[in-house]
């Protein structure tokens, strides 16, 4: 493929629209606000085992990596709802849909009419959300002797898994 050095050429004409893996890249690298949202989404994706490529394809995403902006926002708002700890507002959705926006201009809602869902999924795949700060990590409760299955069930029976079995003739710490 020959690279075009014309300064008035668009990205598709220059050939600079491909990533290292050969896929077409319609959006710029994620900005810090986009990275913050992608980090939160990636944590939920890892926690709940979601396949975003499958979600977008099954909800109307084209094989060319494009989906309408309304459908994109709807998928995110439904898939990452309140039950997964997300409180979506128009600004968060606008940041994502404008960053990954492509195609014709949207005169009513501003930005573009379509969103490049493949670029969104590709950027999600490059985010490492496995790090957890020490103040957010659950405390380690190491014991010399592991609890038996019965002791673990009795511990969970009081509604709190804390290593203390309460009830009966007293409280016993394992």
Buried (B, 14 or more C-beta within 10 A) or exposed (E): EEEEEEEEEEEEEEEEEEEEEEEBBBBEEBEEEBBEBBBBBBBBBEEEEBEBBEBBBEBBBEEEBBBBBEBBBBBBBEBBEEEBEBEBEEEBBBBBBBBBBBBEEBEEBEBBBBBBBBBBBBBBEEBEBEEEEEEEEEEEEEEEEEBEEEBBEBBEEEEEEEBEBBEEEEEBEB
